[in-house]
């Protein structure tokens, strides 16, 4: 069984998570900032961006997978997946630079996850 929508947004989300992880690991290696060391604020913000993505991306992708397996319309799945990925990118950029947009990314993240969750629950009772 192919799951093209989950495959696309799962892959892109994993790429985002990997890039965020590399943005933490490389400076740690090159500047010898090992575990337990006091981190400069800029690196602390990268750690937070990576950690936050690691918390929320699995939930979003699992919800997308469940909806795709249940036969949800592919267009709706792309809307959910695209908005979710956009929210994660905006949130990460907020941590990495423009601080105020992280709130926008977090808000979009909460809204799309709530929409996907609500849709899943409604679908359960309608089918």
Backbone as CSV, one residue per row, in Angstrom:
resi,resn,N_x,N_y,N_z,CA_x,CA_y,CA_z,C_x,C_y,C_z
1,UNK,0.841,-1.179,0.000,0.000,0.000,0.000,0.886,1.243,0.000
2,UNK,0.660,2.115,-0.943,1.410,3.377,-1.002,0.719,4.422,-0.148
3,UNK,1.510,5.235,0.483,1.004,6.337,1.297,1.718,7.615,0.840
4,UNK,1.367,8.108,-0.354,2.152,9.184,-0.957,2.161,10.489,-0.168
5,UNK,1.072,10.832,0.477,1.024,12.106,1.193,1.887,12.037,2.452
6,UNK,1.732,10.976,3.222,2.550,10.813,4.422,4.022,10.676,4.051
7,UNK,4.284,9.992,2.966,5.660,9.831,2.493,6.287,11.197,2.197
8,UNK,5.555,12.058,1.508,6.060,13.379,1.151,6.320,14.235,2.388
9,UNK,5.302,14.418,3.221,5.451,15.323,4.363,6.281,14.708,5.485
10,UNK,6.262,13.393,5.586,7.147,12.728,6.541,8.601,12.914,6.147
11,UNK,8.884,12.756,4.865,10.248,12.932,4.373,10.720,14.369,4.517
12,UNK,9.883,15.324,4.152,10.263,16.742,4.284,10.433,17.152,5.746
13,UNK,9.562,16.647,6.604,9.665,16.956,8.036,10.927,16.352,8.634
14,UNK,11.263,15.139,8.216,12.488,14.499,8.702,13.719,15.263,8.207
15,UNK,13.645,15.786,6.992,14.743,16.600,6.475,14.900,17.876,7.305
16,UNK,13.800,18.522,7.630,13.840,19.712,8.483,14.460,19.380,9.839
17,UNK,14.025,18.286,10.430,14.548,17.872,11.731,16.049,17.580,11.650
18,UNK,16.474,16.955,10.568,17.897,16.664,10.370,18.702,17.954,10.228
19,UNK,18.210,18.895,9.446,18.908,20.170,9.279,19.026,20.927,10.595
20,UNK,17.962,20.893,11.384,18.006,21.542,12.694,19.018,20.851,13.602
21,UNK,19.090,19.532,13.530,20.059,18.788,14.324,21.491,19.097,13.922
22,UNK,21.722,19.187,12.626,23.062,19.521,12.134,23.449,20.940,12.562
23,UNK,22.462,21.844,12.607,22.769,23.221,13.015,23.193,23.299,14.478
24,UNK,22.917,22.252,15.240,23.371,22.168,16.632,24.695,21.394,16.709
25,UNK,24.772,20.291,16.019,25.933,19.407,16.134,27.222,19.997,15.594
26,UNK,27.157,20.629,14.437,28.387,21.174,13.849,29.059,22.227,14.737
27,UNK,28.323,23.222,15.232,28.976,24.194,16.119,29.498,23.557,17.407
28,UNK,28.789,22.555,17.909,29.271,21.874,19.119,30.622,21.212,18.860
29,UNK,30.751,20.599,17.691,32.010,19.922,17.353,33.134,20.912,17.076
30,UNK,32.848,21.913,16.268,33.907,22.836,15.867,34.350,23.756,17.000
31,UNK,33.463,24.033,17.939,33.819,24.933,19.043,34.015,24.188,20.362
32,UNK,33.954,22.862,20.270,34.153,22.000,21.448,33.204,22.365,22.606
33,UNK,31.918,22.505,22.254,30.881,22.784,23.253,30.158,21.477,23.557
34,UNK,30.696,20.711,24.453,30.178,19.383,24.735,29.028,19.447,25.736
35,UNK,28.383,18.311,25.936,27.264,18.209,26.875,27.724,18.691,28.247
36,UNK,26.905,19.524,28.845,27.232,20.065,30.160,27.876,21.427,30.106
37,UNK,28.382,21.812,28.929,29.009,23.127,28.790,27.926,24.198,28.728
38,UNK,28.235,25.376,29.239,27.317,26.496,29.091,27.281,26.895,27.619
39,UNK,26.078,26.979,27.093,25.934,27.292,25.672,25.706,28.784,25.471
40,UNK,26.275,29.326,24.415,25.923,30.702,24.068,24.451,30.768,23.665
41,UNK,23.842,31.931,23.818,22.402,32.070,23.547,22.031,31.615,22.142
42,UNK,22.836,31.964,21.137,22.506,31.589,19.767,22.454,30.079,19.596
43,UNK,23.330,29.343,20.279,23.317,27.887,20.171,22.181,27.295,21.000
44,UNK,21.898,27.913,22.126,20.762,27.468,22.940,19.467,27.565,22.128
45,UNK,19.316,28.621,21.353,18.113,28.784,20.532,18.038,27.698,19.455
46,UNK,19.171,27.299,18.911,19.181,26.203,17.926,18.779,24.885,18.587
47,UNK,19.278,24.669,19.794,18.908,23.454,20.537,17.400,23.435,20.766
48,UNK,16.836,24.581,21.145,15.390,24.668,21.382,14.597,24.426,20.091
49,UNK,15.084,24.986,18.983,14.399,24.789,17.700,14.372,23.309,17.333
50,UNK,15.500,22.629,17.510,15.581,21.206,17.204,14.702,20.396,18.155
51,UNK,14.793,20.692,19.440,14.003,19.951,20.426,12.508,20.114,20.216
52,UNK,12.085,21.334,19.914,10.667,21.571,19.695,10.169,20.827,18.466
53,UNK,10.967,20.840,17.411,10.587,20.096,16.202,10.510,18.598,16.498
54,UNK,11.459,18.103,17.292,11.472,16.678,17.636,10.253,16.294,18.472
55,UNK,9.693,17.231,19.206,8.479,16.962,19.994,7.234,16.884,19.114
56,UNK,7.103,17.819,18.186,5.844,17.973,17.470,5.765,17.254,16.134
57,UNK,6.875,17.083,15.445,6.824,16.446,14.123,6.267,15.020,14.184
58,UNK,6.682,14.182,15.133,6.108,12.822,15.149,4.587,12.805,15.314
59,UNK,4.059,13.682,16.149,2.603,13.735,16.360,1.898,14.098,15.058
60,UNK,2.404,15.113,14.366,1.781,15.534,13.114,1.839,14.465,12.044
61,UNK,2.961,13.788,11.928,3.108,12.766,10.891,2.248,11.542,11.213
62,UNK,2.165,11.170,12.478,1.295,10.040,12.853,-0.169,10.375,12.560
63,UNK,-0.588,11.592,12.882,-1.962,11.992,12.551,-2.200,11.952,11.049
64,UNK,-1.254,12.456,10.279,-1.385,12.429,8.828,-1.474,10.992,8.322
65,UNK,-0.655,10.114,8.864,-0.668,8.703,8.485,-2.022,8.061,8.797
66,UNK,-2.535,8.310,9.985,-3.827,7.738,10.380,-4.926,8.214,9.438
67,UNK,-4.913,9.508,9.126,-5.936,10.035,8.222,-5.798,9.447,6.821
68,UNK,-4.554,9.303,6.355,-4.361,8.730,5.019,-4.797,7.270,4.980
69,UNK,-4.472,6.528,6.011,-4.893,5.117,6.076,-6.410,4.974,6.149
70,UNK,-7.070,5.973,6.716,-8.532,5.891,6.849,-9.260,6.340,5.582
71,UNK,-8.497,6.771,4.568,-9.121,7.113,3.293,-9.510,8.571,3.145
72,UNK,-8.918,9.438,3.918,-9.212,10.873,3.806,-8.822,11.382,2.428
73,UNK,-9.587,12.322,1.923,-9.361,12.915,0.616,-7.915,13.417,0.499
74,UNK,-7.216,13.037,-0.564,-5.811,13.439,-0.719,-5.581,14.957,-0.721
75,UNK,-6.517,15.708,-1.284,-6.366,17.166,-1.284,-6.367,17.706,0.140
76,UNK,-7.266,17.213,0.962,-7.326,17.633,2.364,-6.051,17.213,3.092
77,UNK,-5.566,16.018,2.784,-4.318,15.557,3.396,-3.149,16.479,3.032
78,UNK,-3.102,16.926,1.780,-2.040,17.841,1.359,-2.178,19.196,2.063
79,UNK,-3.392,19.641,2.259,-3.598,20.896,3.004,-3.078,20.722,4.424
80,UNK,-3.501,19.648,5.094,-3.027,19.387,6.460,-1.499,19.271,6.497
81,UNK,-0.938,18.458,5.617,0.505,18.239,5.610,1.287,19.493,5.267
82,UNK,0.823,20.229,4.277,1.505,21.447,3.862,1.473,22.524,4.932
83,UNK,0.320,22.701,5.549,0.201,23.705,6.613,1.037,23.285,7.822
84,UNK,1.024,22.005,8.130,1.832,21.510,9.255,3.316,21.774,9.005
85,UNK,3.795,21.417,7.824,5.210,21.634,7.496,5.542,23.126,7.510
86,UNK,4.674,23.943,6.946,4.888,25.389,6.959,4.983,25.910,8.393
87,UNK,4.101,25.434,9.258,4.134,25.846,10.665,5.456,25.480,11.318
88,UNK,5.944,24.285,11.036,7.211,23.844,11.634,8.386,24.681,11.118
89,UNK,8.374,25.020,9.835,9.445,25.851,9.269,9.397,27.251,9.874
90,UNK,8.212,27.848,9.941,8.074,29.185,10.523,8.536,29.178,11.975
91,UNK,8.125,28.174,12.720,8.515,28.098,14.125,10.027,27.983,14.275
92,UNK,10.639,27.135,13.466,12.094,26.972,13.523,12.802,28.271,13.152
93,UNK,12.334,28.951,12.113,12.941,30.225,11.720,12.821,31.255,12.836
94,UNK,11.736,31.186,13.564,11.565,32.091,14.698,12.624,31.884,15.761
95,UNK,12.968,30.634,16.014,14.010,30.346,16.989,15.394,30.705,16.456
96,UNK,15.561,30.613,15.150,16.880,30.831,14.558,17.134,32.282,14.166
97,UNK,16.111,33.131,14.225,16.332,34.511,13.792,15.245,35.455,14.235
98,UNK,14.186,35.529,13.461,13.101,36.472,13.730,12.225,35.915,14.842
99,UNK,12.498,36.319,16.066,11.876,35.723,17.250,10.347,35.756,17.243
100,UNK,9.791,36.835,16.813,8.333,36.981,16.925,7.548,36.021,16.040
101,UNK,8.153,35.553,14.962,7.385,34.659,14.098,7.266,33.253,14.685
102,UNK,8.051,32.925,15.711,7.916,31.596,16.312,6.528,31.435,16.926
103,UNK,5.964,32.516,17.432,4.608,32.462,17.994,3.597,32.159,16.893
104,UNK,3.805,32.737,15.728,2.915,32.471,14.591,3.025,31.006,14.187
105,UNK,4.248,30.501,14.092,4.441,29.095,13.740,3.817,28.160,14.753
106,UNK,3.985,28.465,16.043,3.399,27.629,17.095,1.878,27.653,17.016
107,UNK,1.313,28.828,16.775,-0.148,28.949,16.684,-0.690,28.147,15.506
108,UNK,-0.035,28.263,14.353,-0.465,27.482,13.182,-0.328,25.993,13.475
109,UNK,0.761,25.609,14.134,0.991,24.211,14.499,-0.172,23.686,15.351
110,UNK,-0.533,24.433,16.385,-1.632,24.006,17.263,-2.949,23.919,16.488
111,UNK,-3.179,24.882,15.618,-4.434,24.884,14.852,-4.529,23.689,13.908
112,UNK,-3.457,23.407,13.163,-3.520,22.305,12.203,-3.581,20.958,12.924
113,UNK,-2.858,20.810,14.027,-2.954,19.551,14.780,-4.344,19.374,15.377
114,UNK,-4.944,20.461,15.845,-6.315,20.387,16.361,-7.297,20.030,15.258
115,UNK,-7.101,20.614,14.073,-7.981,20.306,12.942,-7.854,18.842,12.530
116,UNK,-6.627,18.347,12.452,-6.419,16.944,12.078,-7.002,16.013,13.134
117,UNK,-6.800,16.341,14.394,-7.332,15.515,15.490,-8.851,15.518,15.471
118,UNK,-9.418,16.707,15.340,-10.878,16.815,15.296,-11.461,16.071,14.113
119,UNK,-10.825,16.200,12.966,-11.282,15.503,11.772,-11.256,13.984,11.992
120,UNK,-10.191,13.498,12.604,-10.085,12.063,12.871,-11.199,11.577,13.790
121,UNK,-11.485,12.332,14.829,-12.539,11.927,15.781,-13.905,11.968,15.111
122,UNK,-14.184,13.021,14.348,-15.473,13.125,13.645,-15.608,11.972,12.653
123,UNK,-14.557,11.702,11.901,-14.592,10.589,10.944,-14.892,9.246,11.633
124,UNK,-14.366,9.057,12.800,-14.613,7.833,13.539,-16.117,7.635,13.773
125,UNK,-16.808,8.691,14.140,-18.221,8.581,14.464,-19.116,8.621,13.227
126,UNK,-18.623,9.135,12.120,-19.433,9.208,10.900,-19.336,7.957,10.037
127,UNK,-18.291,7.178,10.214,-18.121,5.999,9.355,-18.703,4.777,9.984
